[in-house]
Amino acid sequence: MQHTIGIPATLTGTGLHSGAEVTMTLHPAPVGHGISFVRTDVTDRDNVVPARWDFVVDTRLCTVVGNAAGVTVGTVEHLMAALRGCGVDNAIVDLDGPEVPVMDGSSEPFVALIDSAGLIPQDMSRRAIRVLKEVRVDVDSKIARLRPAEGSHFSGSICFDHPSIGAQMRDVQLLNGNFRHDIASARTFGFLAEVETLRKNGLALGGSLENAIVLDGQGVINPEGLRHEDEFIRHKLLDAIGDLYLAGGVIIGAYESNRPGHALNNALLRALFADQTAWEFVDIYEKNSKIAGHPVGREAVFVNI
């Protein structure tokens, strides 16, 4: 069955890149709606932005979605990951600013917000996208692919010439709510040496030790240190989970990436949907904690916004 949240739930925080204080409210939405953003501070034009791969307009350091009227919402990936990890199919997200608040740089505050609102089942089966054959993209020596698999798998690897990161690999199957304890708390990260350049380009204006892991040449400068020894790759997978939820529903298949990133993730979704033989819609149900699916036909419409 599809699920939406039980009651509206609100939080306020700072935009990582804009530096603006933003209040965000999650609202219940009807079956088949999917996820959409509403910029309540915009009143002179269309202020609704669907949370979908084909509305992504920028992928520099975060994922930005925008509509034909030029209204955008930035840094959607951490919230999208929480919605995917908690099983929210339908929600309307009100924002009074240009960006989803970064909170502590992870998905954990959004998971807590969803928990506070509760989930309610809706009288319609969930619709998912099942990968039928491998799709691969290469962008600037970075590689990502989707291949057929039972359930939803995410794996990735990174390698940074830095003593606190080095080479890291991790894989996770989204199963039994394990997003909460395996992925949700992993924070975004950045390098102190890059801060001045980023801010000159209008990015990371709200970044601080409160909402990101920051590294200098020797190590992590956050007083509390890391939450996980491999927090960096965990966060990269968190981003991928959020970016791929912009498919418009759960993906049944395996995501694999070397050096994952937002541009790569969106390119992968575009490649998937460009090949009509690479995927199909299925109605899904939960059985023995694994996702099973029944084909419903390519003419089916998944998200109506």
C-alpha distance (Angstrom), angle and dihedral (degrees) to the residues before:
residue distance angle dihedral
M1 . . .
Q2 3.79 . .
H3 3.81 119.3 .
T4 3.76 136.7 -153.2
I5 3.79 130.1 179.7
G6 3.78 119.8 -81.8
I7 3.81 101.7 -131.9
P8 3.83 136.3 0.1
A9 3.80 113.2 -80.2
T10 3.81 127.3 -166.7
L11 3.79 138.4 -162.7
T12 3.80 134.8 169.2
G13 3.78 127.9 -146.8
T14 3.79 146.7 135.1
G15 3.79 126.7 -73.7
L16 3.81 109.0 -118.3
H17 3.79 95.0 -140.9
S18 3.81 103.6 22.0
G19 3.79 95.8 43.7
A20 3.83 88.0 -143.7
E21 3.79 123.3 136.5
V22 3.79 107.9 -116.1
T23 3.80 132.3 -172.0
M24 3.79 114.5 -150.5
T25 3.81 126.8 -167.7
L26 3.79 125.3 -171.0
H27 3.80 114.3 -148.3
P28 3.80 131.4 -170.8
A29 3.81 115.1 -102.8
P30 3.81 132.7 -162.6
V31 3.80 125.4 -100.2
G32 3.78 115.2 -73.1
H33 3.80 93.0 18.8
G34 3.79 98.3 110.0
I35 3.80 118.7 -167.6
S36 3.80 122.9 -39.3
F37 3.79 136.1 170.5
V38 3.79 125.3 -137.1
R39 3.83 119.2 -161.7
T40 3.81 99.9 -148.9
D41 3.83 90.6 -174.8
V42 3.81 90.2 64.0
T43 3.81 112.7 77.5
D44 3.82 105.3 152.8
R45 3.84 98.7 70.2
D46 3.77 143.9 9.3
N47 3.80 105.3 -41.9
V48 3.82 99.8 179.7
V49 3.80 117.3 103.9
P50 3.81 119.4 -174.9
A51 3.82 115.3 -135.5
R52 3.79 94.8 -125.6
W53 3.79 138.1 127.2
D54 3.81 93.3 -117.1
F55 3.83 90.7 57.9
V56 3.83 93.9 56.3
V57 3.81 108.2 120.3
D58 3.82 103.7 168.7
T59 3.81 136.6 23.0
R60 3.81 103.4 178.9
L61 3.82 104.7 135.9
C62 3.83 90.5 -34.0
T63 3.78 140.4 30.1
V64 3.81 116.7 -96.3
V65 3.80 124.4 -170.1
G66 3.79 123.6 -163.5
N67 3.81 141.5 174.4
A68 3.80 133.4 -133.5
A69 3.82 90.7 -91.8
G70 3.80 90.3 63.0
V71 3.82 95.4 -107.7
T72 3.80 111.3 143.5
V73 3.81 139.6 -172.6
G74 3.80 119.2 -159.3
T75 3.80 136.3 -156.3
V76 3.80 94.0 22.7
E77 3.82 96.4 150.4
H78 3.83 101.0 85.9
L79 3.80 92.4 50.8
M80 3.81 92.2 43.5
A81 3.80 89.5 52.1
A82 3.81 90.8 52.4
L83 3.80 91.8 48.9
R84 3.81 89.8 50.4
G85 3.80 93.5 44.6
C86 3.81 92.7 49.3
G87 3.80 95.3 44.9
V88 3.82 99.7 -112.9
D89 3.81 110.5 159.2
N90 3.80 100.5 171.4
A91 3.81 129.5 34.2
I92 3.79 141.5 137.1
V93 3.81 114.4 -139.3
D94 3.81 116.2 -156.0
L95 3.81 116.9 -160.0
D96 3.79 128.9 179.4
G97 3.81 92.1 -159.4
P98 3.80 143.7 39.4
E99 3.78 99.8 -89.1
V100 3.79 142.8 41.0
P101 3.83 105.7 -106.9
V102 3.79 112.2 -102.8
M103 3.82 95.5 -142.4
D104 3.85 105.9 179.8
G105 3.81 94.3 -15.6
S106 3.80 95.1 -99.1
S107 3.82 137.8 80.8
E108 3.81 94.1 -107.2
P109 3.84 97.0 96.4
F110 3.82 90.1 50.8
V111 3.80 91.4 49.5
A112 3.82 88.2 52.4
L113 3.82 90.1 49.0
I114 3.80 91.8 51.3
D115 3.80 90.0 47.5
S116 3.80 90.4 52.3
A117 3.81 90.2 53.3
G118 3.79 94.9 44.0
L119 3.79 127.3 -146.6
I120 3.78 126.9 -93.8
P121 3.81 124.6 -164.3
Q122 3.78 119.6 -122.2
D123 3.78 128.4 -148.2
M124 3.79 99.0 -107.2
S125 3.80 133.7 77.6
R126 3.78 118.8 -107.1
R127 3.77 116.4 -101.0
A128 3.80 118.2 -141.9
I129 3.79 139.2 178.1
R130 3.79 113.1 -119.5
V131 3.80 117.3 -158.3
L132 3.82 110.4 -131.5
K133 3.80 101.3 -178.6
E134 3.78 138.2 8.3
V135 3.80 118.0 -76.7
R136 3.82 119.3 -172.3
V137 3.80 136.3 -175.7
D138 3.80 131.8 -171.3
V139 3.80 119.0 -159.7
D140 3.83 121.2 173.7
S141 3.83 92.7 -23.9
K142 3.82 90.7 -48.2
I143 3.79 118.2 121.2
A144 3.79 133.2 -157.1
R145 3.77 132.6 167.6
L146 3.78 143.0 175.0
R147 3.79 120.2 -147.0
P148 3.79 134.9 175.4
A149 3.80 115.5 -83.1
E150 3.78 140.8 145.9
G151 3.79 109.9 -98.0
S152 3.82 127.2 -4.5
H153 3.80 115.9 -55.6
F154 3.79 129.6 179.3
S155 3.80 124.4 -172.0
G156 3.78 132.1 165.9
S157 3.77 146.4 162.6
I158 3.79 133.8 -151.6
C159 3.79 135.0 -177.8
F160 3.80 122.6 -163.8
D161 3.79 125.6 176.0
H162 3.79 90.8 -127.0
P163 3.81 128.7 108.5
S164 3.81 93.7 -129.1
I165 3.81 95.3 50.8
G166 3.80 115.7 23.8
A167 3.81 114.7 147.5
Q168 3.80 116.9 -14.0
M169 3.79 132.2 174.4
R170 3.78 131.5 -179.2
D171 3.78 140.2 162.6
V172 3.77 130.9 -166.3
Q173 3.78 135.1 -177.9
L174 3.79 111.3 -149.6
L175 3.77 98.9 -123.8
N176 3.81 137.2 140.4
G177 3.81 92.6 0.7
N178 3.82 93.0 -62.6
F179 3.82 90.8 146.5
R180 3.80 85.7 82.0
H181 3.79 98.0 61.1
D182 3.83 102.1 23.2
I183 3.80 103.3 43.0
A184 3.83 116.7 2.1
S185 3.82 98.6 81.5
A186 3.84 96.3 50.9
R187 3.81 110.2 114.2
T188 3.77 132.0 -143.8
F189 3.81 115.4 -104.6
G190 3.78 141.5 -154.2
F191 3.79 143.6 171.8
L192 3.79 123.7 -102.3
A193 3.81 91.3 -140.0
E194 3.82 90.5 61.7
V195 3.81 98.1 48.8
E196 3.81 97.7 89.7
T197 3.82 93.0 49.9
L198 3.79 92.4 46.5
R199 3.80 92.8 51.2
K200 3.80 91.7 48.5
N201 3.80 85.7 57.4
G202 3.80 93.1 49.7
L203 3.80 95.1 -103.2
A204 3.81 133.0 120.8
L205 3.82 91.1 17.2
G206 3.81 90.0 144.9
G207 3.79 97.2 39.7
S208 3.81 119.4 125.9
L209 3.78 142.5 145.3
E210 3.80 86.2 -87.6
N211 3.80 94.4 65.1
A212 3.80 107.6 25.9
I213 3.77 144.0 34.2
V214 3.81 105.4 -109.5
L215 3.80 122.2 -161.5
D216 3.78 130.7 -164.4
G217 3.80 123.7 -170.3
Q218 3.78 93.6 -74.8
G219 3.78 105.7 38.8
V220 3.81 149.8 -63.5
I221 3.81 111.6 -23.0
N222 3.81 96.8 -166.5
P223 3.83 105.8 112.6
E224 3.81 92.5 -135.0
G225 3.80 93.3 51.9
L226 3.80 122.3 -151.7
R227 3.79 128.2 -20.2
H228 3.81 91.0 -148.5
E229 3.79 130.9 17.8
D230 3.80 88.3 -124.7
E231 3.80 96.6 35.7
F232 3.81 91.6 135.9
I233 3.81 97.5 63.3
R234 3.79 90.6 38.3
H235 3.79 88.5 58.6
K236 3.80 91.9 47.2
L237 3.81 88.0 55.5
L238 3.82 89.9 46.7
D239 3.81 88.1 55.7
A240 3.80 90.9 48.1
I241 3.80 92.3 50.5
G242 3.81 89.9 52.1
D243 3.80 95.0 43.5
L244 3.79 92.6 49.2
Y245 3.81 92.4 49.0
L246 3.80 83.5 69.4
A247 3.81 84.0 77.0
G248 3.80 84.3 88.4
G249 3.77 96.1 -107.4
V250 3.78 147.0 8.4
I251 3.80 114.9 -39.4
I252 3.79 114.7 -139.4
G253 3.77 102.8 -153.1
A254 3.80 143.7 63.3
Y255 3.81 123.4 -71.7
E256 3.80 114.9 -158.3
S257 3.78 126.8 177.0
N258 3.77 142.7 171.6
R259 3.83 108.1 -151.3
P260 3.83 96.0 -2.9
G261 3.79 120.1 -154.2
H262 3.79 142.3 159.5
A263 3.81 96.9 -95.9
L264 3.79 90.7 48.9
N265 3.81 92.6 48.3
N266 3.79 93.5 51.6
A267 3.81 91.7 45.1
L268 3.81 87.9 53.7
L269 3.81 93.0 53.5
R270 3.80 90.9 47.3
A271 3.82 90.3 51.4
L272 3.81 91.3 48.0
F273 3.80 95.7 51.8
A274 3.81 92.4 41.4
D275 3.81 88.9 65.1
Q276 3.80 109.1 64.6
T277 3.81 90.5 -168.7
A278 3.82 93.6 57.2
W279 3.80 99.3 69.5
E280 3.77 146.9 18.9
F281 3.78 137.4 -165.1
V282 3.79 116.3 -109.3
D283 3.78 134.7 -179.8
I284 3.78 108.6 -125.8
Y285 3.75 137.4 -158.7
E286 3.80 133.6 -178.0
K287 3.79 116.8 -105.9
N288 3.79 125.0 165.1
S289 3.82 88.7 -14.4
K290 3.81 92.6 -64.0
I291 3.78 128.9 107.6
A292 3.80 113.9 -112.3
G293 3.78 124.3 -177.2
H294 3.78 144.1 -157.3
P295 3.84 119.3 -158.4
V296 3.79 113.2 -117.5
G297 3.79 102.9 -176.9
R298 3.76 133.2 -89.4
E299 3.80 93.2 -99.8
A300 3.81 91.1 69.0
V301 3.80 116.7 112.6
F302 3.81 112.5 -137.6
V303 3.79 106.5 -170.5
N304 3.78 125.9 29.1
I305 3.79 112.1 -170.9
